[in-house]
Amino acid sequence: MTDHERAWEKFTNYMKKAESIRTFEVKSFTGLPFIYIQPQPETSQQDLEELLKRSAAGAMKGKRLTLAMSFVRKSQAFYVYRVRFLVPQRKMFCCGNLCDDCIRFTDPL
């Protein structure tokens, strides 16, 4: 299992266990993950976004991932967010600047 898959698994577990969320579901459209959240009645959108960020931070801890999250819409009782864990891109060529992560110093396998 890759770091990316582990991060998604941890993230979904955190969100499903959260007391301020009634239902949580991840759906994928055109290869992009969308999160459908139905919060408890007393939970505001700002509280929900803080919970999303804290859960993502916990899931990414110790991994070289970054979070890309954006609010899409509010549909009836659901909030819809697009959440992605981005993997750093690997350099494909040597630029000649003696970089620490130069392609010349990595194992091709």
N, C-alpha and C positions, 0 to 999 in steps of 0.2 A: 504494500500500500504506500502510495507517495505522500509527501508532506501535504500536498494540495488536498488529496482525498481525506487524510486524517483531520485537516483543518475543517473541512466541510462536515465531517462526522461529529467532531467536537462542537462545532457551532450549532448544528441542528439539535444535539443533545442538550446544550445549554438553553436554547430557546424553548424546547418542549418542556423543560423542567421549570421554567420561569412562572412564578405565581401570577404575574400581571397579564399573562397571555391565556386566552381561552382556547384558540385553535391556531396552529402553525402548520403551514404546508409549503413545500418547495416545488415549483413547476418550471419546466424548461420549455422555452419557445425559441425556435431558430438557434438553438445551442446556447442561449443565455438563460441563466437561472433567475427566476422571479420568486419572491417570497410573499405569500399571502398570510397576513396576520389579522386575527380578530382579537383585540385586546379586551380585558375586563372593562366594564363600564366606567370605572373611575380613573382609568389610565389615559393620559394625554398623549398626543403625538410626540411631543418633546420627550416625555418619559420613555416612550417606545423607541425612539431613535437612540437615546442614551443606552438603553438595554441592548439594542443591536450592536452599537459600537463596543460596549464592554464585553459582550459575548464573542464578537469577532476578535477583539484583542486577546482574550483568553485562548481562543482557538489558534491564533497565529503565534503565540508565545514560543520562542525558540526556533522559529522557522523564518526563512527569508521570503515572506509573503507580504503583500500590501493589500489594503482594503479599498475597493471602489464601490461605493454605495450611493444610490440615488432614489429619491421618492418618485414614484410613478403616478399613483392616483389613489383616491379613496373611493372604493366601490361598495356601496351599501354599508355593511358592517366591517368590511375588510380594508386594511391598508396594504398597498402593493408597493414593494421595493425591489429594485434590481441590485443584487449584492453579488460581487465577484471578488475572489481572492486571486490577485495577480501574481504570477511567478516571474521573477526577474529574467529578462532576456539575456541569453548568453552571446558573447561577442563571436562573430563569425570570421573575422580576419584580424591580422595584426596591423595596427595603425602606426607603429614605429615609435610610440611615445613611452615605451618601457612600462606599461601599465602592470599593476599587481595581478590582475585577472586576465592577462594576455592569453590568447588561444594557444600560443606556443608552449605554455607551461602546463597545459591540461592534458589529461589522458583522453584520447579520442573515443575510447569505449566507455 
